[in-house]
Every structure is written in structure tokens, then in C-alpha cells.
Amino acid sequence: MAILKIAKMGHPVLAQIASPVDDPCDPAVHRLIADMIDTMYDAPGIGLAAPQVHAPLRIVMFYVPGDRLDEGEDGTAGVPLTVLINPEITPVGDHVNEAVEGCLSLPKMAGRVRRHTEIRYRGLAPDGSTVERHARGFHARVVQHECDHLDGILYPMRMDALTSFGYIDELAKSATAPSGTVPQKGSDDD
């Protein structure tokens, strides 16, 4: 396994639409996934998309710690590491919420982003089986954030106002980021 270089905002790979994966069981895809897992944990992050490691393919991965799940959501231990190949998202309802996000491709930065509160998602697992889940709250936010990378979208492009966008350490000091709303390294960064 290898730690891959993470593309930063401004790199063209982050601005393009990623290509579908033809064969999820291809050994090259499995090597990429293994390297992505090592890279995500090394960063540290809770999610990663293939374009972020200079591979313009429709692959994302994420996990959600149990303490980040919404009350009543299944899986008190959290959402285990999930790899989705060729994922699809369907919003459930029109309700959205706004929360602070960070990203490994925008190191040390954060901003407030509006996202659907509840979604359904599906994709292929590395063994070719189908993964289908219902998600809400932080779980839904992470999936939407990662899948945005597959369409060349970085979270600042989703922000309503850039007044909440900045360096994490500066936002933590300012009145625009009440205590506890700014991600710490490895918490909300994908």
C-alpha cells in the first residue's frame, strides 16, 4: 500500500467530472482503493474521493464515527468504512441544513455549507455487490461532500456566503464561528 499525494484546490483533476469505473473487481481498482484507504487514514480524514488522489474515477470512501450520527440513526458504533464505486445520491425531501465543512484538498480551511439533510445513496462495493443506504445528518453530509468531488465540485462552490470561509484557526477566534462549529484536524475534513 502507498500514501498518495492529495490534490489541492486549483489542480485541474478536482475540476473535472470523473469517469465511471467499468469493472469494480479490476485489480488496479482494488490497488487504488487500498492506497486511498491508507491515504485517508494518514491525512487524517473521514472521507476521500479518487479525484483527490489524482485518479479521475467515480470512487469515494468514508466512515462516520458513532458520536457523529444523528439521534435515532441506526448504527450507534457509527458507519464503518464504506467504499462506493459509481455512487448515486437521491435527496429525500426538501429539507436542508447548514454546517461547517473542511476538506483535505483545502487544508486548514473551513466554511459553512448547505446540504440535504436526508438522502438515499447506492453504489457498488469493491466485490461488485450493491450498497444501498438511507442517511441523514452528518452521515448524509459526508456522502454528499465526497460525491461532489466526482463532479468537480469543491465545498466553497456550494457556500451561500464566503464570510464563513477561512482558515480554521482564524475562524475559531472569530465571532463567525461559535465554539464547536469549526472542524478540528481529522474530524470533518474529508
Secondary structure, 3 states (H helix, E strand, C coil): CCCCCCCCCCCHHHHCCCECCCCCCCHHHHHHHHHHHHHHHHCCCCEEEHHHHCCCECEEEEEEEHHHCCCCCCCCCEEEEEEEEEEEEEECCCCEEEEEEEECCEEEEEEEEEEECEEEEEEECCCCCEEEEEEEHHHHHHHHHHHHHCCCCCHHHHCCCHHHCEEHHHHHHCCCCCCCCCCCCCCCCC
